[in-house]
Amino acid sequence: MKGALFIVFHWPPFSGSSGVHRSLRFTKYLPEQGWTPLVLSASPRAFPTRGDDLLGEITPGTVVRRAFALDAARHLAVRGRYLRATALPDRWVSWWLPAVATGLQMIRRHRPAVIYATYPIATAHLIGITLARLSGLPLVADYRDAMVTADMPADPAVRRAYQRIEQRVMAGAGAAIFTTPRSLELYRQRYPALPPGKMHCIRNGYDEGDFSAFPADSARPPGRRLRLLHSGLLQLDERDPRPFLAALGDCLGDGRLRRDEVEVVFRATGDDEGHRRLVAEAGLGDVVRIEPPLPYAAALREMADADVLLVFQDRFCNHLVPAKLYEYIRTGRPVLALTDRLGETAELVEESAAGRVLDLASREEIAAALPGFLADVRRGIAPHATLAQAERYSRRAQTAELAAVFARLAGTMG
């Protein structure tokens, strides 16, 4: 089998990013396609958050090397401040040169046919393009998010650094991969001189193995309130829950919903204290619970046990889809997507018949639709995805697409 060198910052025991699962599942299923993955990650000391629950998900026998890296914000700061030069393009730039040295050792020893690097983190792409130039191997650059958009990065120095890296990578990579059609189109417009066949869309998805132990369906326990769950980060600038909270308060205040029949859970928001304040200000402390993160398997089980799964996505993120949405779809639970109807998130919910789409910013629209939607959920007639509709987003199918990109590049180089 041919080898593929994976340069991934988000790798167990890192926790707190859905990007961990994308790389983990690629490496899990690549051997089925005739490829042996080799993983180059960072020293765990550099990870802002760590957890052991995914270490067991690393495929036995996978070669994993971890290069020295520091987090400038934690390891190089004095009284909470650190030099800008130690954090460009990002806080983990110290990973760059040690990873290049380790990567060259891995290339000499294992003779991979391709290099794969995934963003974010920007330094991962810097490592990837450096190793590709030094080794002559083709680089596959994975963009889980767009590196530069109209609004991000906001810091001018960081933006310039990102632009330089992006331009180097797009010019030097053998292939670039994006997670949504709209992100792909954004880069085709940005780099019109590049061959269209150089860019590919391989979506995020779910791993069927993670759901195999779940019951096909489970009835809501008698007497339990209807449970609406949002699992994952809730940044106010991208996923503002305040219009939803206000609409929920309106429905409870005028009797269209009762406090003893509905509950909302915000799990692993990333700012639990901030969201508790929002809930208290909305007068919803007896209805909305803010809960800490769970291990991945437990988080999936909680999704499968919910009555409604919530998605929040602002119009500024119209080219992106929250990775958890694919797992939501696989559960078969009704999805309530609070987002812009013109964005990728709304399109995915509608094309998979997974649920209802409402305007994230419209308190009035949410308040008008929420009672009827929840009534449909109680009666079992709310829209939800079937297994057949979900299967197109399986990690195994997506890994086959990645292997095809690898094979084309390896064949060209061979």
VOPAGU-2260 file (C-alpha; in pm, 1 decimal, decimal comma):
REM VOPAGU-2260
SITE   aa  ch    i         X         Y         Z
SITE  MET   A    0       0,0       0,0       0,0
SITE  LYS   A    1     108,8     357,7     -62,4
SITE  GLY   A    2     158,1     593,7     228,9
SITE  ALA   A    3      -2,0     931,6     300,0
SITE  LEU   A    4     157,6    1169,6     550,7
SITE  PHE   A    5    -115,4    1353,4     747,2
SITE  ILE   A    6     -21,0    1685,2     908,7
SITE  VAL   A    7    -293,6    1747,6    1165,9
SITE  PHE   A    8    -293,0    1967,1    1475,1
SITE  HIS   A    9    -639,7    1854,8    1586,3
SITE  TRP   A   10    -558,5    1496,8    1682,5
SITE  PRO   A   11    -621,6    1305,1    2007,6
SITE  PRO   A   12    -576,0    1390,6    2288,6
SITE  PHE   A   13    -683,8    1730,9    2153,9
SITE  SER   A   14   -1049,1    1797,9    2237,9
SITE  GLY   A   15   -1291,3    2074,8    2152,7
SITE  SER   A   16   -1293,4    2066,7    1771,6
SITE  SER   A   17   -1503,3    1854,1    1537,5
SITE  GLY   A   18   -1206,0    1859,8    1301,0
SITE  VAL   A   19   -1052,9    1579,4    1509,2
SITE  HIS   A   20   -1313,4    1342,3    1369,4
SITE  ARG   A   21   -1252,5    1432,1    1005,1
SITE  SER   A   22    -886,2    1331,5    1019,8
SITE  LEU   A   23    -950,7    1034,7    1250,8
SITE  ARG   A   24   -1206,7     884,6    1014,6
SITE  PHE   A   25    -997,6     945,6     704,7
SITE  THR   A   26    -712,8     753,1     865,9
SITE  LYS   A   27    -955,4     481,4     979,3
SITE  TYR   A   28   -1092,8     406,5     631,5
SITE  LEU   A   29    -795,5     483,0     405,0
SITE  PRO   A   30    -648,3     130,1     440,6
SITE  GLU   A   31    -967,7      -1,9     276,0
SITE  GLN   A   32    -869,0     209,1     -24,8
SITE  GLY   A   33    -509,9      85,1     -36,8
SITE  TRP   A   34    -346,6     368,8     158,4
SITE  THR   A   35    -144,3     362,6     481,1
SITE  PRO   A   36    -182,8     685,1     684,5
SITE  LEU   A   37     109,7     832,5     878,1
SITE  VAL   A   38      24,7    1108,4    1125,0
SITE  LEU   A   39     239,1    1408,3    1218,4
SITE  SER   A   40      78,8    1608,0    1499,5
SITE  ALA   A   41     189,9    1845,4    1775,3
SITE  SER   A   42     303,9    1783,4    2129,6
SITE  PRO   A   43      -7,2    1760,0    2350,5
SITE  ARG   A   44     130,4    2039,7    2569,3
SITE  ALA   A   45      30,9    2279,1    2288,4
SITE  PHE   A   46    -336,8    2180,2    2296,7
SITE  PRO   A   47    -561,9    2431,6    2476,2
SITE  THR   A   48    -794,5    2149,3    2584,7
SITE  ARG   A   49    -724,1    1779,0    2616,5
SITE  GLY   A   50    -925,7    1463,2    2670,8
SITE  ASP   A   51    -849,8    1093,6    2653,9
SITE  ASP   A   52   -1185,4     974,0    2521,2
SITE  LEU   A   53   -1074,5     968,2    2155,1
SITE  LEU   A   54    -731,1     810,8    2202,5
SITE  GLY   A   55    -891,3     470,4    2162,8
SITE  GLU   A   56   -1029,8     578,3    1824,9
SITE  ILE   A   57    -683,2     592,5    1666,9
SITE  THR   A   58    -657,2     289,9    1439,7
SITE  PRO   A   59    -417,9      35,0    1595,7
SITE  GLY   A   60     -83,9      30,2    1418,5
SITE  THR   A   61    -110,4     387,3    1288,1
SITE  VAL   A   62     228,3     560,1    1293,0
SITE  VAL   A   63     189,0     881,4    1494,6
SITE  ARG   A   64     473,6    1127,2    1558,9
SITE  ARG   A   65     436,1    1441,8    1765,8
SITE  ALA   A   66     669,9    1735,2    1708,8
SITE  PHE   A   67     762,9    1998,1    1967,3
SITE  ALA   A   68     512,9    2284,1    1986,4
SITE  LEU   A   69     410,4    2555,2    2229,8
SITE  ASP   A   70     100,4    2770,4    2261,7
SITE  ALA   A   71     226,9    3128,5    2263,7
SITE  ALA   A   72     -72,8    3247,7    2463,8
SITE  ARG   A   73       5,9    3009,3    2750,1
SITE  HIS   A   74     375,3    2928,3    2728,9
SITE  LEU   A   75     533,1    3250,7    2600,5
SITE  ALA   A   76     317,5    3513,1    2769,2
SITE  VAL   A   77     434,9    3745,5    3045,0
SITE  ARG   A   78     149,3    3889,7    3250,0
SITE  GLY   A   79     -93,2    3775,9    2983,9
SITE  ARG   A   80      93,9    3938,7    2693,0
SITE  TYR   A   81     321,3    3785,5    2429,5
SITE  LEU   A   82     517,1    3911,6    2130,4
SITE  ARG   A   83     322,3    3919,7    1804,1
SITE  ALA   A   84     616,3    3753,3    1626,8
SITE  THR   A   85     562,9    3441,6    1839,2
SITE  ALA   A   86     203,4    3408,6    1716,7
SITE  LEU   A   87     210,2    3464,3    1339,0
SITE  PRO   A   88      36,8    3310,0    1156,7
SITE  ASP   A   89    -106,7    3163,8    1478,5
SITE  ARG   A   90     -20,1    3078,6    1838,5
SITE  TRP   A   91     135,3    2747,1    1734,3
SITE  VAL   A   92     395,6    2868,4    1483,5
SITE  SER   A   93     663,9    2713,9    1709,3
SITE  TRP   A   94     539,6    2380,9    1570,9
SITE  TRP   A   95     657,8    2469,3    1217,4
SITE  LEU   A   96    1030,8    2393,2    1211,1
SITE  PRO   A   97    1026,6    2096,9    1453,3
SITE  ALA   A   98     742,7    1944,9    1248,0
SITE  VAL   A   99     936,1    1995,8     924,7
SITE  ALA   A  100    1234,7    1813,3    1075,8
SITE  THR   A  101    1015,2    1530,4    1205,2
SITE  GLY   A  102     825,4    1515,7     877,5
SITE  LEU   A  103    1144,9    1477,7     676,4
SITE  GLN   A  104    1246,8    1188,6     901,4
SITE  MET   A  105     909,2    1023,5     842,3
SITE  ILE   A  106     935,6    1074,7     467,0
SITE  ARG   A  107    1282,7     920,4     454,5
SITE  ARG   A  108    1174,7     622,5     664,2
SITE  HIS   A  109     824,6     547,9     532,5
SITE  ARG   A  110     837,3     684,1     174,2
SITE  PRO   A  111     482,2     821,8     151,6
SITE  ALA   A  112     340,4     910,8    -189,2
SITE  VAL   A  113     144,2    1221,7     -82,8
SITE  ILE   A  114     126,2    1480,5     195,1
SITE  TYR   A  115    -207,9    1591,5     342,3
SITE  ALA   A  116    -235,7    1902,9     562,3
SITE  THR   A  117    -556,6    2037,2     714,8
SITE  TYR   A  118    -657,7    2391,6     816,4
SITE  PRO   A  119    -734,7    2532,9    1068,3
SITE  ILE   A  120    -447,8    2558,9    1207,3
SITE  ALA   A  121    -261,0    2784,0     957,7
SITE  THR   A  122      75,2    2648,7    1072,1
SITE  ALA   A  123     -30,1    2302,0     949,2
SITE  HIS   A  124     -47,6    2435,4     593,7
SITE  LEU   A  125     284,7    2611,5     641,7
SITE  ILE   A  126     437,6    2277,4     742,5
SITE  GLY   A  127     268,8    2102,8     451,4
SITE  ILE   A  128     391,0    2337,7     180,2
SITE  THR   A  129     743,5    2341,9     329,0
SITE  LEU   A  130     762,8    1961,7     331,6
SITE  ALA   A  131     620,3    1941,2     -19,1
SITE  ARG   A  132     885,7    2181,5    -147,6
SITE  LEU   A  133    1170,8    2001,2      29,4
SITE  SER   A  134    1060,3    1647,3     -59,3
SITE  GLY   A  135     902,8    1694,4    -400,8
SITE  LEU   A  136     588,6    1511,5    -285,2
SITE  PRO   A  137     244,9    1641,9    -387,9
SITE  LEU   A  138      47,1    1829,0    -122,2
SITE  VAL   A  139    -326,7    1790,8     -65,5
SITE  ALA   A  140    -442,7    2101,9     122,8
SITE  ASP   A  141    -763,9    2052,8     320,4
SITE  TYR   A  142    -964,8    2364,8     409,5
SITE  ARG   A  143   -1219,0    2277,2     677,4
SITE  ASP   A  144   -1290,9    2651,8     683,1
SITE  ALA   A  145   -1202,6    2923,8     436,6
SITE  MET   A  146    -866,3    3064,4     543,1
SITE  VAL   A  147    -948,1    3424,1     447,3
SITE  THR   A  148   -1295,6    3575,0     408,6
SITE  ALA   A  149   -1427,4    3928,8     377,4
SITE  ASP   A  150   -1441,1    3960,6     756,5
SITE  MET   A  151   -1178,6    3720,2     889,0
SITE  PRO   A  152    -911,2    3731,6    1012,1
SITE  ALA   A  153    -990,5    4074,7    1152,0
SITE  ASP   A  154    -635,2    4148,7    1273,1
SITE  PRO   A  155    -444,4    4306,9     979,5
SITE  ALA   A  156    -112,7    4135,4    1057,6
SITE  VAL   A  157    -274,7    3793,9    1092,6
SITE  ARG   A  158    -474,2    3853,8     776,2
SITE  ARG   A  159    -159,3    3933,2     577,2
SITE  ALA   A  160      12,5    3622,0     714,4
SITE  TYR   A  161    -285,8    3406,4     622,6
SITE  GLN   A  162    -302,5    3553,0     274,1
SITE  ARG   A  163      65,8    3479,8     211,9
SITE  ILE   A  164      32,2    3120,0     327,5
SITE  GLU   A  165    -289,5    3065,1     134,7
SITE  GLN   A  166    -135,7    3197,0    -186,2
SITE  ARG   A  167     172,7    2976,0    -144,8
SITE  VAL   A  168     -37,9    2671,2     -72,2
SITE  MET   A  169    -286,6    2723,5    -353,7
SITE  ALA   A  170      -2,2    2774,7    -601,3
SITE  GLY   A  171     208,1    2483,8    -480,2
SITE  ALA   A  172     -44,1    2217,8    -377,6
SITE  GLY   A  173    -139,9    1936,6    -608,1
SITE  ALA   A  174    -500,0    1952,9    -486,6
SITE  ALA   A  175    -716,1    2160,9    -253,1
SITE  ILE   A  176   -1019,5    2021,8     -71,9
SITE  PHE   A  177   -1315,6    2214,6      68,9
SITE  THR   A  178   -1604,3    2100,3     287,3
SITE  THR   A  179   -1892,1    2276,5     108,6
SITE  PRO   A  180   -1970,1    2363,3    -254,6
SITE  ARG   A  181   -1984,9    2732,5    -165,0
SITE  SER   A  182   -1635,9    2730,7     -13,1
SITE  LEU   A  183   -1511,8    2556,6    -326,3
SITE  GLU   A  184   -1670,6    2823,2    -545,2
SITE  LEU   A  185   -1522,3    3101,4    -327,8
SITE  TYR   A  186   -1172,2    2971,2    -397,7
SITE  ARG   A  187   -1235,6    2911,4    -766,7
SITE  GLN   A  188   -1332,4    3276,5    -796,7
SITE  ARG   A  189   -1033,1    3386,3    -589,8
SITE  TYR   A  190    -787,4    3180,9    -797,3
SITE  PRO   A  191    -936,4    3175,4   -1149,1
SITE  ALA   A  192    -601,9    3090,5   -1312,3
SITE  LEU   A  193    -579,8    2755,2   -1133,6
SITE  PRO   A  194    -720,7    2447,8   -1310,8
SITE  PRO   A  195   -1075,5    2373,1   -1187,2
SITE  GLY   A  196    -980,8    2007,7   -1146,9
SITE  LYS   A  197    -730,5    2102,3    -877,7
SITE  MET   A  198   -1012,1    2185,5    -633,9
SITE  HIS   A  199   -1253,8    1933,6    -483,1
SITE  CYS   A  200   -1543,3    1926,9    -236,5
SITE  ILE   A  201   -1536,3    1650,6      24,6
SITE  ARG   A  202   -1794,4    1728,0     290,1
SITE  ASN   A  203   -1779,0    1660,0     659,8
SITE  GLY   A  204   -1993,6    1369,3     769,5
SITE  TYR   A  205   -2059,9    1100,1    1025,6
SITE  ASP   A  206   -1912,9     758,7    1098,2
SITE  GLU   A  207   -2170,1     480,0    1091,5
SITE  GLY   A  208   -1968,0     285,6    1346,1
SITE  ASP   A  209   -2038,1     555,4    1604,8
SITE  PHE   A  210   -2411,6     487,6    1576,2
SITE  SER   A  211   -2411,2     107,1    1552,5
SITE  ALA   A  212   -2480,4      54,3    1923,5
SITE  PHE   A  213   -2776,2     294,1    1931,0
SITE  PRO   A  214   -3133,4     163,3    1910,7
SITE  ALA   A  215   -3303,6     225,6    1577,1
SITE  ASP   A  216   -3554,4     444,1    1759,7
SITE  SER   A  217   -3629,6     521,5    2119,6
SITE  ALA   A  218   -3953,6     652,0    2259,6
SITE  ARG   A  219   -3953,1     957,5    2483,0
SITE  PRO   A  220   -4003,5     853,0    2846,1
SITE  PRO   A  221   -4357,1     933,2    2966,1
SITE  GLY   A  222   -4374,6    1265,4    3144,1
SITE  ARG   A  223   -4041,8    1396,5    3014,5
SITE  ARG   A  224   -4050,5    1745,8    2879,3
SITE  LEU   A  225   -3989,1    1790,6    2507,9
SITE  ARG   A  226   -3610,8    1834,7    2487,8
SITE  LEU   A  227   -3440,0    2070,2    2241,1
SITE  LEU   A  228   -3062,1    2025,0    2228,8
SITE  HIS   A  229   -2779,0    2230,0    2086,1
SITE  SER   A  230   -2450,3    2041,2    2112,4
SITE  GLY   A  231   -2132,9    2245,8    2064,6
SITE  LEU   A  232   -1995,1    2596,7    2049,3
SITE  LEU   A  233   -2234,0    2893,6    2055,2
SITE  GLN   A  234   -2031,1    3201,2    1959,0
SITE  LEU   A  235   -2242,6    3517,2    1973,4
SITE  ASP   A  236   -2085,8    3656,8    1655,6
SITE  GLU   A  237   -2166,8    3344,9    1450,3
SITE  ARG   A  238   -2441,7    3153,5    1634,8
SITE  ASP   A  239   -2632,6    3406,8    1840,7
SITE  PRO   A  240   -2907,4    3233,9    2044,0
SITE  ARG   A  241   -3063,9    3555,7    2176,2
SITE  PRO   A  242   -3345,7    3587,1    1918,2
SITE  PHE   A  243   -3436,5    3222,9    1983,7
SITE  LEU   A  244   -3437,1    3278,2    2360,3
SITE  ALA   A  245   -3654,1    3587,6    2319,5
SITE  ALA   A  246   -3897,0    3398,3    2094,1
SITE  LEU   A  247   -3914,4    3109,5    2340,2
SITE  GLY   A  248   -3990,4    3359,2    2616,5
SITE  ASP   A  249   -4268,7    3510,4    2405,3
SITE  CYS   A  250   -4428,8    3169,0    2351,2
SITE  LEU   A  251   -4407,9    3083,6    2720,4
SITE  GLY   A  252   -4535,7    3424,5    2822,6
SITE  ASP   A  253   -4854,7    3415,6    2615,7
SITE  GLY   A  254   -4934,7    3049,5    2678,5
SITE  ARG   A  255   -4857,6    2903,5    2336,6
SITE  LEU   A  256   -4602,1    2684,7    2516,6
SITE  ARG   A  257   -4597,5    2573,1    2881,2
SITE  ARG   A  258   -4289,9    2565,5    3100,9
SITE  ASP   A  259   -4365,7    2212,4    3214,7
SITE  GLU   A  260   -4369,8    2074,4    2858,7
SITE  VAL   A  261   -4044,3    2198,2    2704,9
SITE  GLU   A  262   -3677,6    2221,6    2801,1
SITE  VAL   A  263   -3369,7    2343,9    2612,7
SITE  VAL   A  264   -3015,0    2216,0    2665,8
SITE  PHE   A  265   -2709,4    2407,8    2544,5
SITE  ARG   A  266   -2422,2    2159,2    2570,7
SITE  ALA   A  267   -2054,0    2265,7    2556,6
SITE  THR   A  268   -2115,0    2627,3    2450,9
SITE  GLY   A  269   -1753,9    2738,3    2495,5
SITE  ASP   A  270   -1872,6    3021,2    2725,6
SITE  ASP   A  271   -2105,1    2864,5    2978,8
SITE  GLU   A  272   -2107,1    3157,4    3221,9
SITE  GLY   A  273   -2184,5    3403,9    2943,5
SITE  HIS   A  274   -2475,6    3193,3    2823,8
SITE  ARG   A  275   -2608,5    3149,0    3176,8
SITE  ARG   A  276   -2627,1    3528,0    3198,5
SITE  LEU   A  277   -2819,8    3541,9    2868,9
SITE  VAL   A  278   -3062,5    3277,5    2992,5
SITE  ALA   A  279   -3112,6    3460,3    3322,7
SITE  GLU   A  280   -3170,3    3790,8    3143,1
SITE  ALA   A  281   -3436,1    3620,6    2929,8
SITE  GLY   A  282   -3608,0    3483,3    3241,7
SITE  LEU   A  283   -3564,6    3124,2    3123,5
SITE  GLY   A  284   -3355,4    2971,2    3399,7
SITE  ASP   A  285   -3619,2    2704,8    3467,0
SITE  VAL   A  286   -3641,8    2605,4    3099,2
SITE  VAL   A  287   -3291,2    2639,3    2953,1
SITE  ARG   A  288   -2995,1    2445,9    3096,6
SITE  ILE   A  289   -2628,4    2514,5    3022,2
SITE  GLU   A  290   -2431,6    2189,9    3046,1
SITE  PRO   A  291   -2057,8    2107,7    3023,0
SITE  PRO   A  292   -1893,9    1901,2    2747,0
SITE  LEU   A  293   -1941,0    1525,6    2728,8
SITE  PRO   A  294   -1712,7    1258,3    2583,8
SITE  TYR   A  295   -1784,3    1215,3    2214,0
SITE  ALA   A  296   -1979,4     888,4    2238,4
SITE  ALA   A  297   -2197,2    1026,7    2518,5
SITE  ALA   A  298   -2259,2    1346,3    2320,4
SITE  LEU   A  299   -2380,8    1142,0    2022,5
SITE  ARG   A  300   -2608,8     938,6    2246,2
SITE  GLU   A  301   -2753,9    1259,5    2389,5
SITE  MET   A  302   -2824,8    1381,5    2034,9
SITE  ALA   A  303   -3002,7    1056,0    1953,3
SITE  ASP   A  304   -3210,7    1089,2    2270,6
SITE  ALA   A  305   -3322,3    1449,1    2209,3
SITE  ASP   A  306   -3659,3    1537,9    2059,4
SITE  VAL   A  307   -3528,4    1830,8    1852,7
SITE  LEU   A  308   -3171,6    1917,9    1750,7
SITE  LEU   A  309   -3088,2    2287,5    1720,7
SITE  VAL   A  310   -2849,1    2451,3    1475,0
SITE  PHE   A  311   -2753,2    2819,6    1489,8
SITE  GLN   A  312   -2560,1    2967,7    1195,5
SITE  ASP   A  313   -2528,9    3335,9    1100,9
SITE  ARG   A  314   -2540,5    3461,8     742,7
SITE  PHE   A  315   -2172,3    3555,5     769,3
SITE  CYS   A  316   -2106,5    3180,1     768,3
SITE  ASN   A  317   -2325,3    3100,9     467,0
SITE  HIS   A  318   -2039,6    2914,3     299,0
SITE  LEU   A  319   -1999,9    2678,4     596,6
SITE  VAL   A  320   -2193,7    2391,7     753,8
SITE  PRO   A  321   -2148,1    2302,4    1123,7
SITE  ALA   A  322   -1987,7    1958,3    1127,3
SITE  LYS   A  323   -2235,3    1836,7    1389,6
SITE  LEU   A  324   -2521,8    1880,4    1142,2
SITE  TYR   A  325   -2419,0    1560,8     963,5
SITE  GLU   A  326   -2439,8    1372,4    1292,2
SITE  TYR   A  327   -2774,4    1537,8    1362,1
SITE  ILE   A  328   -2899,3    1413,3    1025,7
SITE  ARG   A  329   -2783,2    1059,5    1097,3
SITE  THR   A  330   -2974,2    1045,6    1427,8
SITE  GLY   A  331   -3300,9    1089,0    1239,7
SITE  ARG   A  332   -3420,9    1344,1    1494,7
SITE  PRO   A  333   -3600,9    1656,4    1366,4
SITE  VAL   A  334   -3360,9    1947,1    1315,8
SITE  LEU   A  335   -3458,5    2308,6    1379,8
SITE  ALA   A  336   -3208,0    2515,1    1182,3
SITE  LEU   A  337   -3194,5    2881,3    1280,5
SITE  THR   A  338   -2994,2    3026,7     996,2
SITE  ASP   A  339   -3002,5    3222,7     670,6
SITE  ARG   A  340   -3214,8    3050,3     405,4
SITE  LEU   A  341   -2954,5    3137,1     140,5
SITE  GLY   A  342   -2671,9    2955,3     317,7
SITE  GLU   A  343   -2521,3    2608,4     290,2
SITE  THR   A  344   -2666,9    2503,5     625,9
SITE  ALA   A  345   -3023,8    2570,8     513,9
SITE  GLU   A  346   -2963,4    2396,8     182,4
SITE  LEU   A  347   -2831,8    2084,4     354,6
SITE  VAL   A  348   -3127,4    2066,0     594,6
SITE  GLU   A  349   -3372,2    2103,1     307,9
SITE  GLU   A  350   -3204,3    1863,8      62,8
SITE  SER   A  351   -3187,2    1594,1     331,0
SITE  ALA   A  352   -3544,8    1667,0     451,4
SITE  ALA   A  353   -3396,7    1684,0     801,0
SITE  GLY   A  354   -3621,7    1946,4     956,7
SITE  ARG   A  355   -3733,9    2309,3     952,5
SITE  VAL   A  356   -3539,9    2625,3     863,9
SITE  LEU   A  357   -3615,2    2958,7    1033,8
SITE  ASP   A  358   -3440,1    3296,5    1023,1
SITE  LEU   A  359   -3180,3    3307,1    1300,7
SITE  ALA   A  360   -3223,5    3683,3    1347,1
SITE  SER   A  361   -3605,4    3696,6    1346,7
SITE  ARG   A  362   -3757,4    3670,4    1692,4
SITE  GLU   A  363   -4100,8    3710,8    1535,6
SITE  GLU   A  364   -4060,7    3430,9    1279,3
SITE  ILE   A  365   -3925,2    3190,1    1538,9
SITE  ALA   A  366   -4205,4    3270,4    1785,0
SITE  ALA   A  367   -4470,1    3222,6    1516,1
SITE  ALA   A  368   -4338,2    2884,5    1400,0
SITE  LEU   A  369   -4204,4    2722,4    1717,1
SITE  PRO   A  370   -4532,5    2605,9    1880,5
SITE  GLY   A  371   -4658,8    2440,5    1562,1
SITE  PHE   A  372   -4325,2    2273,8    1494,1
SITE  LEU   A  373   -4309,8    2131,0    1845,8
SITE  ALA   A  374   -4668,6    2009,6    1815,9
SITE  ASP   A  375   -4566,6    1820,3    1501,1
SITE  VAL   A  376   -4271,8    1672,4    1691,2
SITE  ARG   A  377   -4504,4    1545,4    1964,4
SITE  ARG   A  378   -4731,2    1383,6    1705,2
SITE  GLY   A  379   -4434,2    1226,6    1527,2
SITE  ILE   A  380   -4498,8    1408,1    1198,8
SITE  ALA   A  381   -4216,1    1664,0    1202,0
SITE  PRO   A  382   -3972,7    1631,7     908,8
SITE  HIS   A  383   -3659,6    1428,0     978,2
SITE  ALA   A  384   -3395,6    1255,2     767,4
SITE  THR   A  385   -3411,5     884,4     691,9
SITE  LEU   A  386   -3109,3     655,5     703,0
SITE  ALA   A  387   -3110,1     640,8     322,7
SITE  GLN   A  388   -3092,8    1021,1     306,8
SITE  ALA   A  389   -2808,3    1029,1     560,8
SITE  GLU   A  390   -2589,3     760,9     403,4
SITE  ARG   A  391   -2449,5     991,0     135,4
SITE  TYR   A  392   -2264,2    1173,7     415,9
SITE  SER   A  393   -2085,9     869,6     561,7
SITE  ARG   A  394   -1713,9     900,6     639,2
SITE  ARG   A  395   -1641,3     577,2     452,3
SITE  ALA   A  396   -1782,5     721,3     128,1
SITE  GLN   A  397   -1594,1    1048,3     175,9
SITE  THR   A  398   -1266,6     865,6     238,9
SITE  ALA   A  399   -1307,6     690,9     -95,6
SITE  GLU   A  400   -1327,1    1036,5    -256,0
SITE  LEU   A  401   -1007,6    1143,9     -78,1
SITE  ALA   A  402    -829,8     824,5    -186,0
SITE  ALA   A  403    -921,9     901,7    -546,6
SITE  VAL   A  404    -753,2    1242,9    -513,8
SITE  PHE   A  405    -445,3    1078,3    -362,9
SITE  ALA   A  406    -432,8     817,7    -640,4
SITE  ARG   A  407    -450,2    1079,6    -913,0
SITE  LEU   A  408    -163,3    1277,7    -761,8
SITE  ALA   A  409      48,3     970,4    -687,2
SITE  GLY   A  410      -5,4     848,5   -1042,3
SITE  THR   A  411      98,0    1184,9   -1181,3
SITE  MET   A  412     414,4    1186,7    -972,2
SITE  GLY   A  413     487,1     822,2   -1052,3
